[in-house]
Structure formats: structure tokens, C-alpha cells
Amino acid sequence: MADKTDALLTDYYSGMIDTKILLRRAELQWRPNDDNAGIKSLNKHTRPLEDMLARYEADSILHELTKQRDAIKRLETTFSEETKQIVQMHYDRRERLSWVVISLRMNLSERTCRTYQKTFKDSVAQTFNELDIAV
């Protein structure tokens, strides 16, 4: 049974987290942020780039998504290349590979592949708990 960590890793390896980040930035970029609609101020300074960057900085959803993505990227570098390949093949839903196919491609037993995946998943869950990142 899949849990939240599995769903997060599936989103990461399928490219959904990057897509969500891009969509959130586009949403923040095109959202009108005018407090005085209809009232023109002569002394108002227009700084569209600075205003947009301020919206990016203040958005909690965008921060959570980037923290999730960056934490997985950093954690990924600590594991062996073999483990990274197994995890990527398992969680990438664009190919939908079974454990049998993964074990044949990696020339390892199915049980060993599952163990590598479980170790990676547990370390992601532990890291997210330690860093207080929402899953």
C-alpha cells in the first residue's frame, strides 16, 4: 500500500514536482496584486520584477515544493548509482516498470531491488521528519 512518501517520490521522479513549481510560479506571476483597485496613485513606484520576486518569497506552497525537491536531490547524492537507478525505475510512472523488469535490467534479485528501494524511502521519510518538511 502506498503512503505519502511513495506519492512524493512518484511525483519527484515523474517530474510532477517540477511541473507544480512551474505552475505555482506562473500562478503567482499572473495573479493581480492590486490593493487599491480603481484608484491611481501618482507616487506609486512600479517595480514588477521586484514585486514578483517578493510574491515568490512570501508563498508558502512554493517554498514547501522547492524544499521537498531540494531535499530529495541532496539525499539522492548520498546513495550509490545502483540504488538511484532502481529507485528511479520504480517511482517513474511514465514507464511503469514492474519489479521483475527492474531486477532483470539491474541484474539483481527482485528482493535486493526492493531492499534498496525501501532503504531509500525510509531515509527520505526520516530526513523529512528531521527537517520538518511536509510530505
C-alpha positions as CSV (number, residue, x, y, z in Angstrom):
1,M,0.0,0.0,0.0
2,A,1.4,3.4,-1.0
3,D,1.8,6.1,1.6
4,K,2.6,9.8,1.4
5,T,6.3,9.2,0.9
6,D,5.7,6.9,-2.0
7,A,3.4,9.6,-3.6
8,L,6.0,12.3,-3.1
9,L,8.8,10.1,-4.6
10,T,6.5,9.3,-7.5
11,D,5.8,13.0,-8.1
12,Y,9.5,13.7,-7.9
13,Y,10.7,11.0,-10.3
14,S,7.8,11.5,-12.7
15,G,8.6,15.2,-13.0
16,M,5.4,16.4,-11.3
17,I,7.1,18.4,-8.5
18,D,9.0,20.5,-11.1
19,T,5.7,21.0,-13.0
20,K,3.9,22.0,-9.8
21,I,6.7,24.5,-9.1
22,L,6.4,26.0,-12.6
23,L,2.6,26.2,-12.4
24,R,2.7,27.9,-9.0
25,R,5.2,30.4,-10.2
26,A,3.0,31.1,-13.3
27,E,0.0,31.5,-11.0
28,L,1.8,33.9,-8.7
29,Q,3.2,35.9,-11.7
30,W,-0.3,36.5,-13.3
31,R,-2.3,36.9,-10.1
32,P,-3.3,40.6,-9.7
33,N,-1.9,42.0,-6.5
34,D,-3.6,45.4,-6.5
35,D,-4.9,46.6,-3.1
36,N,-6.4,49.8,-4.4
37,A,-8.3,48.7,-7.5
38,G,-9.6,51.7,-9.4
39,I,-7.5,54.3,-7.5
40,K,-4.5,55.7,-9.3
41,S,-1.6,56.9,-7.2
42,L,0.8,59.4,-8.6
43,N,3.6,58.4,-6.1
44,K,3.3,54.7,-6.6
45,H,6.5,53.1,-7.8
46,T,6.1,50.3,-10.2
47,R,8.6,47.5,-9.8
48,P,7.1,44.5,-11.4
49,L,10.2,42.2,-11.2
50,E,10.8,43.1,-7.5
51,D,7.1,42.6,-6.7
52,M,7.0,39.2,-8.4
53,L,10.1,38.1,-6.6
54,A,8.6,39.2,-3.3
55,R,5.5,37.1,-4.1
56,Y,7.7,34.1,-4.7
57,E,9.5,34.6,-1.4
58,A,6.3,35.0,0.5
59,D,4.5,32.0,-0.9
60,S,4.4,29.0,1.5
61,I,3.3,26.5,-1.1
62,L,6.2,27.3,-3.4
63,H,8.6,27.1,-0.5
64,E,7.3,23.6,0.5
65,L,7.6,22.3,-3.1
66,T,11.1,23.6,-3.5
67,K,12.2,22.3,-0.1
68,Q,10.8,18.8,-1.0
69,R,12.6,18.8,-4.3
70,D,15.9,20.0,-3.0
71,A,15.9,17.6,0.0
72,I,15.3,14.6,-2.3
73,K,18.1,15.8,-4.6
74,R,20.5,16.2,-1.7
75,L,19.6,12.8,-0.3
76,E,19.9,11.2,-3.7
77,T,23.6,12.2,-3.9
78,T,24.4,10.1,-0.8
79,F,23.3,6.8,-2.3
80,S,25.1,4.6,-4.9
81,E,24.4,4.9,-8.6
82,E,22.8,1.4,-8.5
83,T,20.3,2.5,-5.8
84,K,19.4,5.7,-7.6
85,Q,18.7,3.7,-10.8
86,I,16.5,1.2,-9.0
87,V,14.5,4.0,-7.2
88,Q,14.1,6.0,-10.4
89,M,12.8,3.0,-12.4
90,H,10.4,2.1,-9.6
91,Y,8.9,5.5,-9.0
92,D,8.9,6.9,-12.5
93,R,5.3,6.4,-13.6
94,R,5.9,7.3,-17.2
95,E,7.4,3.8,-17.8
96,R,5.5,1.8,-15.1
97,L,8.1,-0.9,-14.7
98,S,7.5,-4.0,-12.6
99,W,9.9,-5.4,-10.0
100,V,10.7,-8.3,-12.4
101,V,11.7,-5.9,-15.2
102,I,13.7,-3.7,-12.8
103,S,15.6,-6.8,-11.4
104,L,16.3,-8.0,-14.9
105,R,17.7,-4.6,-16.0
106,M,19.8,-4.3,-12.9
107,N,20.9,-8.0,-12.9
108,L,20.0,-8.3,-9.3
109,S,17.4,-10.3,-7.5
110,E,13.9,-8.8,-7.0
111,R,14.3,-8.9,-3.3
112,T,17.6,-7.0,-3.4
113,C,16.0,-4.3,-5.6
114,R,13.1,-4.0,-3.1
115,T,15.5,-3.7,-0.2
116,Y,17.4,-0.9,-2.0
117,Q,14.1,1.0,-2.7
118,K,12.9,0.5,0.9
119,T,16.2,1.8,2.3
120,F,16.0,4.9,0.2
121,K,12.3,5.5,1.0
122,D,12.9,5.2,4.8
123,S,15.8,7.6,4.6
124,V,13.7,10.1,2.7
125,A,10.9,9.8,5.4
126,Q,13.4,10.2,8.2
127,T,15.1,13.2,6.6
128,F,11.7,14.9,6.0
129,N,10.8,14.3,9.7
130,E,14.1,15.7,10.9
131,L,13.9,18.8,8.6
132,D,10.2,19.3,9.4
133,I,9.2,19.2,5.7
134,A,5.6,18.5,5.0
135,V,5.0,15.3,2.9
